[in-house]
Amino acid sequence: MPTFVLAVLNLGLAVLFAVLFTRRGLLGYTRGGQWYLTWLSIGVITLMDEATSIFYAPAEAHRFIGVQAIFFIAVTSLIMRVLSSRMVEIAQILELNNIRGGGVYSFSYLVLGPVASLVAVASILVDYILTACLSTVSAVINGTAFLPIGPEAAYGLILAIIWGVAGLNILGIRENARVTFAIFVVTVIVFVNLIALGFIYMDPESPARMLHSATGSWRQITHHGVAHGISIVTVGVASCVLAYSGIESVLQTAGLVENWRVISRAYWFLALTVGIVTPLISALALSAPIDFAAHEGDLIPHWASMVSTPGFAMVVGLLGSLILIMAVNTAYVASGELLERFGHRYRIAALLVTNRRGSFYRIHGLNAVLYTAIILVTAGSQMILAEMYAIGLLASFCINVGCLLIYRYFQGTREIRGGYVTSRAGTLALEVLLVACFIYLALHKPYGTALWATIVALFLVVGIPFTRRYGPERRERRLSDHPLEMVLDLAEADGPLHLWFRRPGECEVATLGPGHVLVTFFSPRSPIPSKLGPHHHRFPIQVGGLYRSLIALLDLVQEEMPSHDITLHFGWPTSSWLDRLSTGMLVANLLRLPRSYPAFNFDIGFQASGDTARHPAAPENPPVPES
């Protein structure tokens, strides 16, 4: 019977992959002269990154919270699916702002500015450093699980992997999507067979242990008060989040795909693959009768030896070692691209020197030195590296979700009506949970906190002078108009004067006549909006925010033109109540303006959809689009 089941499963996999290989454009396609990766391609790349966690995260979670790890690894998988929906929303926002790739770094820069983006860069860099270190150590442990090897030889293998992968990147040799997909096929076959064998040869006590994990965890959450339940969830999720490291990689690859919808499909692919496989393998392994203290490093190969033949168990260990080494290479490539983007943005020429093969060899060499230093400081301990890893991972999650909340608070959803929008209440709840998990780990994992704080401080000290001197927002400010130019434009007209205030993307107005100017405030962290005509004036939002920028402009107009009849036009808010709540502070501030500027006329207008915009010289029929 077991042989028949395995034969049917493998035949089904063979047919599936045979059909996939016959499809054209399986991994990439061209459109408009550009080459794009498909959702399957970037999904596979991320899956291979996330799949490495199976070889160390379950054992680490069990060491922290015991048998409850079975329950909380599954719960954390669901939370990561909620997080991935927010990643899709972020991808759409970045695309609307003409930003491709960069992930949390680009998004934090857009929302919070250059200084906050330095914290994001540091957090992501900590992730990459510890991905490489932890994956290297775990690759050696899993690959040599059935071989007698001493600590000196293990150290030698760890350093050989780190510097060997660095050498390949310096030579400009990287694995391509086809190689990754081939290894993915092997991984699927091995994992499916392993899961099937795990069910067939399951220990009779395993179902009871799984049930005890779920019922015991639920009882701890619900039967001892709300505060105790929140603390249990926080500790449980924080201890298991390591099982889903790499989830942000899809967002990082947004520059390689056609649009954000590809990102959405890739996250659905991950939800239906690694989102199910990781909790399943973790439950089967952690419910088995294993001495976990003796097999923290090689838990999965050891469990495979219990449910299969020694030969298949060795294949599992070698496969784990292979995909873990691929994760090391991914860390080199991703951190190299991150530092390259950072170096170009702030003109740090020392980082951007290339060799004859076009490789940023200094960045790869610097990464190799950092990885080696971490390995030596931690003595290659998988336990310490795992504790350190989770801090940077949660920090990047908190920054991403927090920036999404801030962006939606100030922008609402007007710009993406009909697009992809998630619940802001759900986003807030997710952010609270992630911040609570980060605080817990920061208090209880001093090594990780120290590394994260050190890297953040280093980036802030070194990066802030560069942001002030070479930040791209300086260029956008130089391209903007001067407020006095607008005053001179108004002064050329006789009679009443009209100022039409519109957000970027809401400037669909007819040609402006004399005495009418269109004013757009824009974030200097985004490209300056296109100029719609000689009477369109674009001003950067100042440090004090949009309202204070508006006040500064009105003060100038009042000072320079005290005796003119001036009317200020603002668009009518027609978006949802949630959007109006999210922009409520701005609206409340606008309502204060008539008292502060009694000499000005104020008008909030709306033009019916489909009407032809008339010339703004006729105030009774102003061309006012909704805002």
Secondary structure as GFF3:
##gff-version 3
##sequence-region A 1 627
A	DSSP	alpha_helix	2	21	.	.	.	ID=ss1
A	DSSP	beta_strand	28	31	.	.	.	ID=ss2
A	DSSP	beta_strand	34	37	.	.	.	ID=ss3
A	DSSP	alpha_helix	39	51	.	.	.	ID=ss4
A	DSSP	three_ten_helix	52	55	.	.	.	ID=ss5
A	DSSP	alpha_helix	57	65	.	.	.	ID=ss6
A	DSSP	alpha_helix	68	96	.	.	.	ID=ss7
A	DSSP	alpha_helix	103	112	.	.	.	ID=ss8
A	DSSP	alpha_helix	114	143	.	.	.	ID=ss9
A	DSSP	alpha_helix	151	170	.	.	.	ID=ss10
A	DSSP	alpha_helix	177	200	.	.	.	ID=ss11
A	DSSP	alpha_helix	206	222	.	.	.	ID=ss12
A	DSSP	alpha_helix	226	240	.	.	.	ID=ss13
A	DSSP	three_ten_helix	241	244	.	.	.	ID=ss14
A	DSSP	alpha_helix	249	252	.	.	.	ID=ss15
A	DSSP	three_ten_helix	253	256	.	.	.	ID=ss16
A	DSSP	alpha_helix	260	272	.	.	.	ID=ss17
A	DSSP	alpha_helix	274	286	.	.	.	ID=ss18
A	DSSP	alpha_helix	299	307	.	.	.	ID=ss19
A	DSSP	alpha_helix	310	346	.	.	.	ID=ss20
A	DSSP	three_ten_helix	349	351	.	.	.	ID=ss21
A	DSSP	alpha_helix	361	377	.	.	.	ID=ss22
A	DSSP	alpha_helix	382	411	.	.	.	ID=ss23
A	DSSP	three_ten_helix	414	416	.	.	.	ID=ss24
A	DSSP	alpha_helix	424	444	.	.	.	ID=ss25
A	DSSP	alpha_helix	446	470	.	.	.	ID=ss26
A	DSSP	alpha_helix	472	479	.	.	.	ID=ss27
A	DSSP	alpha_helix	483	491	.	.	.	ID=ss28
A	DSSP	beta_strand	497	502	.	.	.	ID=ss29
A	DSSP	beta_strand	516	522	.	.	.	ID=ss30
A	DSSP	beta_strand	536	540	.	.	.	ID=ss31
A	DSSP	alpha_helix	546	560	.	.	.	ID=ss32
A	DSSP	beta_strand	566	571	.	.	.	ID=ss33
A	DSSP	alpha_helix	577	582	.	.	.	ID=ss34
A	DSSP	alpha_helix	584	591	.	.	.	ID=ss35
A	DSSP	alpha_helix	593	596	.	.	.	ID=ss36
A	DSSP	beta_strand	601	605	.	.	.	ID=ss37
###
